[in-house]
Structure formats: structure tokens, C-alpha cells
Amino acid sequence: MNTKINTESKKHIYRFFWQTLVSVITLLPFVYLWNTKLNPLLGQSFLNKGNILMWIIYLILMWTFMYVFNGFQIGLGRKSHLYIGQCIAYTCLNAVEIMITILMVGRVKYIGVILLTYTKLYVVQMVLMFLLTNFGTDLYRKVIPAYRMLNITGVHDNNLDIRLSGYRAKYKFDQTISCNENIEGIKACILQYDAILLNDLPDEVRNQILKFCFEKGKRVYFPPKISDIIIKSSDEMNLVDTPLYICKNTDISLAQRFLKRIMDIVISLTGIIITSPIMLITAIAIYAYDRGPVLYKQVRCTKGNREFKICKFRSMVVNAEKDGKAQLAKENDSRITPIGKIIRSMRIDELPQFFNILKGDMSVVGPRPERPELIEKNCMKIPEFAYRTRVKAGLTGYAQVYGKYNTSFIDKLKLDLIYVSNYSILMDIHLIFLTLKIIFIKDSTEGV
């Protein structure tokens, strides 16, 4: 117990000092450039209090963007994912600061100086972040030991323990046992480990082991069942002297629907305008390659199983699915054209869906639209798959951000239901920002 407390304390202390160090070291170049290059551009330079206010604003924005893009999550994932999050965070941070500075200066002739100054700042910060993150991650892995894990398996065989083992600095699986073994023997094994994976156990056994782990202060990981996801979205009620949870199970409110639609219109119009040169070049490249159709239209389902035609840039050969049956793309799929490989890796093939969003068939954020036949097929296996269509289909979503294209359909369903049952405008905004990050992460584009 003491070892666990010490390990947890070390993690929190390490992360606190690392975040503080990152904040100070990346703030200092801004302080220097603001005082020497930017502040003098103002008609009337700030005094000490004004300068301090600008530093505080910069620091608050930095922390906000770093948390949004998971730039502070040292030791929780791959270095490359951390770098990408930090690059996007500081890009957004300095873009906002550029706009603020231009508005404060109010003189067109200084725009070039402002842009050059912030570009220098960004380069310096990225070099510092690379060095700090590389050193900090390596040190974290030496100082903070991986959890010694016990894998308790249920009736369904899956590879969750293997997937978690990929994070060697965090999890080390030393033993696997079945939940069908003697419960006292299972409890004895639990006491020897730092953390336990309850890998898809029957409810009765899972609850029994979970309570034992709570009693002994053992960390527990488990994949949620669909009912767990619904329950987690419930609210606590204190009307009587008995604890009550209420699952409202209602659609998003009228106000939320209105705000979501306004956000869809603004983002889709902005996206169409900004990416129109990219879409034009892509269309020319696709047509020039094989003289085939540029766009690929297919029937998909949105809210309430309403059918519509989704629009994408064609990334496969013409008539890739001659029999009309859905065929998921595989690694090195021969049906994907050379142009298709490029646009799929960069998500450019998805850009025409901005028109679906503007029309109202889709939303920016929501579960990915599926074919009617796939929905019917999946509902025969898991009836709860139909729950995904309680909200409008989306260009990006919870399953797209936290999963992969080839994530199993049951795991995609669970991820989508987390979104459906916990919907908020803030969640939409957060997922939109995180989508910018996953565009640059290769393993998130595996599959179709």
C-alpha cells in the first residue's frame, strides 16, 4: 500500500514540476520578445502592470491549448503523439497572440514585424519543447516504474492485454488467470500486483473482484459494458434518504441542437472556403490519373436511420465494389490508387463532406455514418448498435479521435455511445480540436 502511494505521489510531483518547468522555459522567450520587440510597437508602451498582464494572458492561453491537445501528458503515451499535440497547441497559441498583438498595435505597417517576431518565438519554443519532452519522457520512464499487472480473463477472448502491453513504460503483464478459477486463489494473486485488468468478466464475478480491489486499494482497469456507459452518464439525486441515480436518456435539448446547427454551418462554410484550393487540386489529380469520376457517393444513415448520400473524393479504382457489398480496405489494398493513398493518409478524401454538413445531412461531430446494410448486419449481432443513430452522423467524432478506422465495431459502438450519452457543446469543441491532432497520427488512419 505504501509503495503504491509513493509511486502515485511521485507521478503527480514529477508531472507538476515538469509542467511548471515547461511553462516557465517557454514563457521566457515571449517575455523577452514582448519587452524588446512588441511592446515598443504600441503607440504608448505598457508599464510593468500592463506587461505582467500580457504575460499572464499568454500563460493562461498556453495552459489552455496544452491541455486541449494533451501536450502535458508526459509518460502517458508515445513521444511522437506528445510532440504533435505540443506543435498544434503552440501554433494555436501564437496565432491567437498574433491577432491580439495586431489589434493592440493597430498599424498595418507593423504586421510583418509582428509575424516575424512570433515566427522566431515559435521556432525557439518548438526546439525547447522537443528537448524538454525527450529528456522529460526518458527520465519519467526511469523514475516511475511500470505497473505490474494481473490479467483476469473472462469468457470472451480478446487482445486488450496485448494492446496495453504496447505501452511498456506503463504496463507490465506478468500473469494471466481465468475468472473461472477459485475466487480465493484469484484474491491471493491480486495481492501480489500493483494493478488488475478485469478483462470482460461476467457481472457477478467482476463486481466481487472490484469490491475486493477497492478494499485492498488496488488500481483496476476494465472495459465498460454498454450498460456501464449509460449508467456513467446518470445524475445523482438526493430526494430521499436513499441514494438515487437518474438516467434521463433523452435527446439533446432544443438549445443544444440550435447551437450545434449554427456551429455546423459556420465551420462547414469556413472549411469549404479555406480548403477549396486543396479540393480543386485533388479533383484535378484524381481525374488526371484514370479519367474516372472525381467524387464517390454512397448511401449512408444519419439520425433516426434517415438515408442520405455521403460525398467523398474517390480514393479507389472505379467499381471497387462491383457486387455492391461493403468491403473494408486492408493494408496495401490494391484497389486504392496512388492518389488515393495520399489523400486518405491526409484525410483529404473527407473534405467534400463539408457540403453534407452544410446541407444538414451530417454534423461536424457525431458517429460516423454507416451503410444501411452494415447497420442491419451489426444490429443482428448487437441490437444496441442502433443507439448510434440517436444523434446526427458526423465528419469526426469520439470514435474517430480515440479509435482507429479498423477498431472493432463493438469498441466503436462503445466510444460512440460515450459521446451520445454525455453530449455537450464543449465536448464537440474539444473533439474538433483533437481532430486537428489525429490528422498527423498515422495509426489513426488504418483501415477504411
C-alpha positions in Angstrom: 0.0 0.0 0.0 2.8 2.4 0.9 4.6 1.6 -2.3 1.5 2.4 -4.3 1.0 5.7 -2.5 4.7 6.6 -3.1 4.5 5.7 -6.8 1.3 7.8 -7.3 2.8 10.7 -5.3 6.0 10.6 -7.4 3.9 10.7 -10.6 1.9 13.7 -9.5 5.0 15.5 -8.2 7.0 14.8 -11.4 4.3 16.0 -13.7 3.7 19.1 -11.6 7.4 20.1 -11.8 7.7 19.2 -15.5 4.6 21.3 -16.4 6.0 24.2 -14.3 9.4 23.9 -16.0 7.8 23.8 -19.4 5.6 26.8 -18.6 8.5 28.9 -17.4 11.0 28.0 -20.1 8.6 28.5 -23.0 7.2 31.7 -21.4 10.6 33.4 -21.0 11.2 33.8 -24.8 7.8 35.5 -25.1 8.6 37.8 -22.1 11.9 38.8 -23.8 10.4 39.4 -27.3 7.4 41.2 -25.9 9.5 43.6 -23.9 12.1 44.2 -26.6 10.3 43.9 -29.9 6.5 44.0 -29.5 5.7 46.4 -26.6 7.7 49.3 -28.3 5.3 49.0 -31.3 2.4 50.2 -29.2 1.6 53.9 -29.5 2.0 54.1 -25.8 4.2 51.3 -24.3 2.8 49.3 -21.4 4.3 49.8 -18.0 5.1 47.0 -15.5 1.4 46.1 -14.7 0.5 46.0 -18.4 3.4 43.8 -19.3 2.6 41.4 -16.4 -1.0 41.2 -17.6 0.2 40.2 -21.1 2.5 37.5 -19.6 -0.4 36.1 -17.6 -2.7 36.1 -20.6 -0.1 34.3 -22.6 0.4 31.7 -19.8 -3.3 31.1 -19.5 -3.7 30.6 -23.2 -0.7 28.3 -23.2 -2.1 26.1 -20.5 -5.5 26.0 -22.2 -4.2 24.8 -25.5 -1.7 22.4 -24.0 -4.5 20.7 -22.0 -6.9 20.7 -25.0 -4.2 19.0 -27.2 -2.8 16.8 -24.4 0.6 18.4 -24.6 1.2 18.0 -20.9 0.6 14.2 -20.8 4.2 13.2 -20.3 4.6 9.5 -19.7 1.1 8.6 -20.8 1.7 7.8 -24.4 4.2 8.0 -27.3 6.6 10.8 -27.6 5.5 11.5 -31.2 1.9 12.0 -30.1 3.1 14.4 -27.4 5.2 16.3 -29.9 2.3 16.7 -32.4 -0.1 17.9 -29.6 2.5 20.4 -28.5 3.2 21.7 -32.0 -0.6 22.3 -32.6 -1.0 23.8 -29.2 1.8 26.4 -29.7 0.6 27.1 -33.3 -2.9 28.0 -31.9 -1.4 29.9 -29.0 0.8 32.1 -31.1 -1.9 32.5 -33.8 -4.2 33.9 -31.2 -1.4 36.1 -29.8 -0.6 37.4 -33.3 -4.2 38.6 -33.7 -4.3 40.2 -30.2 -1.0 42.0 -30.9 -2.1 43.3 -34.3 -5.4 44.6 -32.8 -3.4 46.3 -30.0 -0.8 47.8 -32.3 -3.4 48.9 -34.8 -0.9 49.7 -37.6 -0.8 47.7 -40.8 2.9 48.6 -41.4 3.9 46.6 -38.3 2.2 43.3 -39.3 5.3 42.0 -41.0 7.4 42.7 -37.8 4.8 41.0 -35.6 4.6 37.9 -37.8 8.4 37.6 -38.0 8.7 38.0 -34.2 6.2 35.3 -33.4 7.7 33.0 -36.0 11.0 33.3 -34.3 9.3 32.7 -30.9 7.5 29.6 -32.3 10.8 28.1 -33.6 12.6 28.7 -30.3 9.7 27.2 -28.3 9.5 24.1 -30.5 13.2 23.4 -30.1 12.9 23.9 -26.3 9.8 21.7 -26.2 11.5 18.9 -28.2 14.5 18.8 -25.9 12.4 19.1 -22.7 9.9 16.4 -23.8 12.5 14.0 -25.0 14.5 14.4 -21.8 11.5 14.5 -19.5 9.9 11.4 -21.0 13.1 9.3 -20.8 13.6 10.4 -17.2 9.9 9.7 -16.3 10.3 6.1 -17.6 13.4 5.6 -15.4 12.0 7.2 -12.3 8.4 5.9 -12.5 8.2 2.1 -12.7 5.6 0.4 -14.9 2.6 -1.1 -13.1 2.9 -4.9 -12.5 -0.3 -6.1 -14.0 -2.5 -9.2 -13.4 -4.8 -10.0 -16.4 -8.0 -11.7 -15.3 -9.8 -13.0 -18.4 -13.5 -13.7 -19.0 -15.4 -15.9 -21.4 -14.6 -13.8 -24.5 -11.1 -13.9 -25.7 -9.7 -10.5 -26.8 -6.2 -8.9 -27.1 -6.8 -6.0 -24.7 -3.8 -7.0 -22.6 -1.6 -7.2 -25.7 -2.7 -3.7 -26.8 -1.9 -2.3 -23.3 1.4 -4.1 -23.3 2.4 -1.9 -26.2 2.8 0.9 -23.6 5.7 -0.9 -21.9 6.7 2.1 -19.8 3.2 2.0 -18.1 2.1 -1.6 -18.0 3.9 -4.9 -17.5 1.7 -8.0 -17.6 3.3 -10.8 -15.5 0.4 -13.2 -15.2 -2.9 -14.2 -16.8 -5.6 -16.2 -15.0 -9.2 -17.1 -15.7 -12.1 -15.7 -13.8 -13.4 -19.3 -13.5 -10.6 -20.2 -11.1 -11.2 -20.4 -7.4 -12.1 -16.9 -6.1 -9.8 -17.2 -3.1 -6.9 -18.1 -5.4 -7.7 -15.1 -7.6 -7.7 -12.8 -4.5 -4.4 -14.2 -3.4 -2.9 -13.4 -6.9 -4.4 -9.8 -6.8 -2.4 -9.0 -3.6 0.8 -9.6 -5.5 0.3 -6.9 -8.2 0.1 -3.2 -8.5 -2.9 -3.1 -10.8 -5.6 -5.5 -12.2 -7.2 -5.8 -15.6 -10.7 -7.2 -15.4 -10.8 -8.3 -19.0 -14.5 -8.6 -19.9 -15.7 -10.6 -16.9 -19.3 -11.7 -16.1 -21.1 -9.0 -13.9 -21.3 -11.1 -10.8 -17.6 -12.0 -10.8 -16.5 -8.6 -11.8 -18.4 -6.9 -9.0 -17.0 -9.3 -6.4 -13.4 -8.7 -7.6 -13.9 -5.0 -7.9 -15.1 -4.7 -4.3 -12.1 -6.7 -3.1 -9.7 -4.4 -5.1 -11.4 -1.4 -3.5 -10.9 -2.9 -0.1 -7.2 -3.6 -0.7 -6.5 -0.3 -2.6 -5.7 -1.9 -5.9 -5.9 0.0 -9.1 -8.4 -1.6 -11.5 -8.8 -1.4 -15.3 -11.8 -2.8 -17.1 -13.5 -2.4 -20.5 -17.0 -1.0 -19.9 -20.2 -2.8 -20.9 -22.8 -0.7 -22.7 -24.9 -0.5 -19.6 -21.9 0.9 -17.7 -21.6 3.7 -20.3 -25.3 4.6 -19.9 -25.1 4.5 -16.1 -22.0 6.7 -16.1 -24.0 9.5 -17.7 -26.6 9.5 -14.9 -27.1 12.3 -12.4 -27.2 11.9 -8.6 -30.5 12.6 -6.8 -30.9 13.4 -3.1 -34.7 13.5 -2.7 -35.0 10.8 -0.1 -32.6 9.1 2.3 -31.6 6.5 -0.3 -29.0 7.3 -3.0 -30.7 7.6 -6.4 -29.2 7.8 -9.9 -31.3 9.1 -12.8 -30.6 8.2 -16.4 -32.6 10.8 -18.3 -32.0 9.0 -21.7 -33.3 12.0 -23.6 -32.2 13.6 -26.9 -30.0 16.7 -26.8 -32.0 19.8 -25.9 -33.5 22.3 -28.3 -30.9 24.9 -27.3 -28.1 22.4 -27.9 -29.5 21.4 -31.3 -29.7 25.1 -32.3 -26.1 25.9 -31.2 -24.8 22.7 -32.8 -26.5 23.6 -36.1 -25.1 27.1 -36.1 -21.7 25.7 -35.4 -22.1 23.2 -38.2 -23.0 26.0 -40.7 -20.1 28.3 -39.7 -17.5 25.5 -39.7 -18.6 23.9 -42.9 -18.7 27.2 -44.8 -15.3 28.2 -43.4 -14.0 24.7 -44.3 -15.3 25.0 -47.8 -13.7 28.4 -48.4 -10.3 27.5 -46.8 -9.9 24.1 -48.4 -11.3 25.0 -51.8 -7.8 25.2 -53.4 -7.0 21.8 -51.9 -10.2 20.3 -53.2 -9.6 21.7 -56.7 -6.1 20.3 -56.9 -7.3 17.0 -55.6 -10.2 16.8 -58.1 -7.7 17.5 -61.0 -5.3 14.9 -59.7 -8.0 12.2 -59.4 -9.4 12.9 -62.9 -5.9 13.1 -64.5 -4.9 9.7 -63.1 -7.6 7.5 -64.6 -10.2 9.8 -66.1 -12.7 8.4 -63.7 -15.3 10.2 -61.6 -13.8 12.6 -59.0 -16.4 12.1 -56.3 -17.6 8.9 -54.7 -21.2 8.9 -53.4 -22.7 6.2 -51.3 -25.9 5.8 -49.2 -25.3 6.2 -45.5 -27.6 6.6 -42.5 -27.8 9.6 -40.2 -30.1 10.4 -37.2 -33.2 8.2 -37.0 -31.7 5.9 -39.7 -32.6 8.5 -42.4 -30.7 7.7 -45.5 -28.6 10.2 -47.5 -25.8 10.2 -50.0 -22.4 10.9 -48.5 -19.9 12.6 -50.7 -16.1 11.8 -50.7 -13.2 12.1 -53.1 -12.7 8.8 -54.8 -9.6 7.1 -53.5 -10.1 3.6 -55.1 -10.3 2.3 -58.6 -13.6 2.7 -60.4 -16.1 0.0 -59.5 -14.0 -1.1 -56.5 -17.2 -2.8 -55.1 -18.7 -4.3 -58.2 -21.0 -6.6 -56.3 -22.3 -3.7 -54.2 -21.2 -5.3 -50.9 -19.2 -3.3 -48.4 -15.6 -4.3 -48.4 -13.3 -2.8 -45.7 -10.0 -1.6 -47.1 -7.0 -3.5 -45.9 -3.3 -2.6 -45.5 -1.8 -2.2 -49.0 -5.2 -2.7 -50.6 -4.7 -3.0 -54.4 -8.0 -1.1 -55.0 -6.6 2.1 -53.6 -5.0 4.3 -56.2 -1.7 6.1 -55.7 -3.6 9.4 -55.5 -6.0 7.7 -53.1 -3.2 6.7 -50.8 -2.1 10.3 -50.4 -5.5 11.8 -49.9 -6.5 9.1 -47.4 -3.4 9.5 -45.3 -4.0 13.2 -45.1 -7.8 12.9 -44.7 -8.3 15.0 -47.8 -10.9 12.5 -49.2 -13.2 13.6 -46.4 -13.3 17.3 -47.4 -16.4 17.1 -49.7 -18.4 16.1 -46.6 -18.4 19.8 -45.6 -21.2 20.0 -48.2 -23.2 17.2 -46.5 -22.8 19.2 -43.2 -23.9 22.4 -44.8 -27.0 20.7 -46.3 -27.9 19.3 -42.8 -27.4 15.6 -43.5 -24.4 15.4 -41.2 -22.8 17.3 -38.3 -19.2 18.3 -37.8 -19.1 16.0 -34.8 -21.0 12.7 -34.4 -20.8 9.0 -35.0 -19.5 8.1 -38.5 -22.4 7.4 -40.9 -22.6 3.7 -41.8 -24.3 1.9 -44.7 -27.8 0.7 -44.1 -26.8 -3.0 -44.8 -23.9 -2.7 -42.3 -26.2 -1.2 -39.6 -28.7 -4.1 -40.2 -26.0 -6.7 -40.0 -24.4 -5.2 -36.9 -27.8 -4.8 -35.2 -28.4 -8.6 -35.7 -25.2 -9.2 -33.7 -25.6 -6.4 -31.2 -29.0 -4.7 -31.1 -27.5 -1.7 -29.2 -25.7 -0.7 -32.4 -28.8 1.2 -33.4 -28.2 3.6 -30.5 -25.6 5.4 -32.6 -28.3 6.9 -34.8 -29.9 8.8 -31.8 -27.8 11.8 -33.0 -26.8 13.1 -36.4 -23.8 11.4 -38.1 -20.6 13.4 -38.1 -17.4 14.1 -40.0 -15.4 13.5 -36.9 -16.4 12.0 -33.6 -15.4 10.3 -30.3 -14.6 7.0 -32.1 -12.6 8.8 -34.7 -10.5 10.7 -32.2 -9.9 7.9 -29.7 -10.1 4.9 -32.0 -8.9 3.9 -35.5 -10.7 3.1 -38.7 -10.2 -0.6 -38.1 -11.2 -0.6 -34.5 -13.7 -3.4 -33.8 -17.3 -2.4 -34.3 -18.2 -3.2 -30.7 -15.4 -0.8 -29.5 -16.5 1.8 -31.9 -20.1 1.4 -30.6 -18.9 1.9 -27.0 -16.9 5.0 -28.0 -19.8 6.5 -29.9 -22.2 5.8 -27.0 -19.9 7.7 -24.7 -20.5 10.7 -27.0 -24.2 10.1 -27.4 -24.9 9.7 -23.6 -22.6 12.6 -22.5 -23.2 15.1 -25.3 -22.3 18.8 -24.8 -21.2 21.7 -27.0 -17.9 21.8 -25.1 -17.3 18.1 -25.9 -17.9 18.9 -29.6 -15.4 21.8 -29.5 -12.8 19.6 -27.7 -13.2 16.8 -30.3 -12.9 19.3 -33.2 -9.5 20.5 -31.7 -8.3 16.9 -31.1 -9.2 16.0 -34.7 -6.5 18.5 -35.8 -4.1 16.4 -33.8 -5.1 12.9 -35.1 -4.7 14.1 -38.7 -0.9 13.8 -38.2 -1.0 10.5 -36.3 -0.5 7.6 -38.8 -2.0 4.8 -36.8 -5.4 6.6 -36.6 -5.8 6.2 -40.4 -5.5 2.4 -40.5 -8.4 0.7 -42.4 -11.2 2.4 -44.3 
